[in-house]
Amino acid sequence: AQLEESGGGSVQAGGSLRLSCAASTSGGTYSPDCMAWFRQAPGKERQVVAYVSADGSATYADSVKGRFTISKDNAKKMLFLQMNSLKPEDTAMYYCATDAAPCGNWSPIYENYTHWGQGTQVTVSS
């Protein structure tokens, strides 16, 4: 499967953005059990933002709790990230990632994911 993110951009602090991640497949079965958003700021490691399991239960990084919401549309093979009350420290490249394994303790670790998008840049100015 190929993943493609969209929706990034430049906003002022306090603003909102909604990221989307679309999956395309060239046949075969694509049924990820765990879907996630990661972000990577310049000079820093890629870090988990949020992930959602097959049953819809979501887990968030402490830094985004109460501001970001992860959701998905299985029928359309889409993953979303609604980002509100954005802060300058949210500036980063945002990536979606999926894996066939059920979400678990491994989910915050980016190396464990099979499918990745190319990323979409989010820049928040103060």
Solvent accessible surface area in square Angstrom, and as a share of the most:
residue,aa,sasa,rsa
1,A,51,0.40
2,Q,138,0.61
3,L,11,0.06
4,E,125,0.56
5,E,15,0.07
6,S,60,0.38
7,G,38,0.36
8,G,29,0.28
9,G,28,0.27
10,S,95,0.61
11,V,30,0.17
12,Q,134,0.60
13,A,50,0.39
14,G,56,0.54
15,G,25,0.24
16,S,58,0.37
17,L,30,0.15
18,R,128,0.47
19,L,0,0.00
20,S,21,0.14
21,C,2,0.01
22,A,42,0.32
23,A,16,0.12
24,S,64,0.41
25,T,45,0.26
26,S,124,0.80
27,G,58,0.55
28,G,75,0.72
29,T,129,0.75
30,Y,31,0.12
31,S,76,0.49
32,P,26,0.16
33,D,45,0.23
34,C,0,0.00
35,M,10,0.04
36,A,0,0.00
37,W,0,0.00
38,F,0,0.00
39,R,31,0.11
40,Q,59,0.26
41,A,26,0.20
42,P,121,0.76
43,G,91,0.87
44,K,134,0.57
45,E,135,0.61
46,R,55,0.20
47,Q,108,0.48
48,V,30,0.17
49,V,0,0.00
50,A,1,0.00
51,Y,29,0.11
52,V,4,0.02
53,S,19,0.12
54,A,56,0.43
55,D,121,0.63
56,G,41,0.39
57,S,67,0.43
58,A,42,0.33
59,T,62,0.36
60,Y,50,0.19
61,A,25,0.19
62,D,118,0.61
63,S,66,0.43
64,V,0,0.00
65,K,117,0.50
66,G,88,0.84
67,R,32,0.12
68,F,6,0.02
69,T,75,0.44
70,I,9,0.05
71,S,47,0.31
72,K,45,0.19
73,D,43,0.22
74,N,102,0.52
75,A,98,0.76
76,K,146,0.62
77,K,79,0.33
78,M,39,0.18
79,L,0,0.00
80,F,26,0.11
81,L,0,0.00
82,Q,58,0.26
83,M,0,0.00
84,N,61,0.31
85,S,60,0.39
86,L,2,0.01
87,K,85,0.36
88,P,55,0.35
89,E,123,0.55
90,D,0,0.00
91,T,38,0.22
92,A,2,0.02
93,M,63,0.28
94,Y,0,0.00
95,Y,30,0.11
96,C,0,0.00
97,A,0,0.00
98,T,0,0.00
99,D,14,0.07
100,A,77,0.60
101,A,43,0.33
102,P,92,0.58
103,C,30,0.18
104,G,31,0.30
105,N,155,0.79
106,W,56,0.20
107,S,0,0.00
108,P,56,0.35
109,I,87,0.44
110,Y,77,0.29
111,E,114,0.51
112,N,63,0.32
113,Y,13,0.05
114,T,90,0.52
115,H,49,0.22
116,W,66,0.23
117,G,6,0.06
118,Q,161,0.72
119,G,19,0.18
120,T,17,0.10
121,Q,80,0.36
122,V,0,0.00
123,T,51,0.30
124,V,7,0.04
125,S,55,0.36
126,S,126,0.82
